[in-house]
Amino acid sequence: MIIALAGVLVVLAIALWFVFTIRALRRLQAPTQGAPITLATRPNTALVLVDFQRDFLEEAHNSPWSSDEVKRAAASLRQLTTFARAQGWTIINVRHVYKGWYTNRMVHLLGDGCGAEDSTGLDVDPRFDVGADAEFIKHRSDAFSSSAFNQYLEDRSIGTLVLAGLDGNLCVKNTAQGGLNRGYRIYFCEEAVLARNANEWWETRRRYKKKGVKAFSVPVPELA
């Protein structure tokens, strides 16, 4: 009887752990909501670089991208940055750091510790370090989960965001959705976005085009 009861308790504990973990992951990946902006009062543009960190790009951390793919993306980003500075855009780095003991524990167990608070690879990969004007830390996939990021955009009357970074199907997409939820004008720079699943990234671009997000290639056209 005692053994049977212990077995039931173990099963319940595993089930609760599973439910809690799924809910935590869904929250981390869910795009945020926020107060709507007025584009007419936000004439400025920012280039937002999402998660170009060593943890996610170095071969030592089992990066899903080949060195050639990374080199091409870095070269495209340099072109994009040159254009951005010539246009007077603000350049913003957003880095991901997981928050909370449980989340960090799961990251160590399931993700080799990449993005964990105690990781040594949280800094921007040198190949993608373009000397940003500002940098923010996010703890969820959507950059808009950072209140400091939101405030920075407001203070500088920024209403248009050009997104580059990784992964196109996760943090880049969710940042785009977070922006759309607030009324921002959003663009993807295709060559400066890395995505593990190329077919899914194509579908993401197609789906977000219907939402009003435009994608462009370098050299950069005039945004409209």
Salt bridges, closest charged atoms under 4 A:
ASP51 OD2 - LYS138 NZ 3.04
ASP55 OD1 - HIS61 NE2 3.45
GLU58 OE2 - ARG54 NH1 3.23
GLU58 OE1 - HIS61 NE2 3.93
ASP118 OD1 - HIS108 NE2 2.91
ASP123 OD1 - ARG54 NE 2.92
ASP125 OD2 - ARG127 NH2 2.71
ASP133 OD1 - ARG85 NH1 3.72
GLU135 OE2 - ARG95 NE 3.00
ASP167 OD2 - ARG196 NH1 3.51
GLU190 OE2 - ARG205 NE 3.42
GLU203 OE2 - ARG206 NH2 2.40
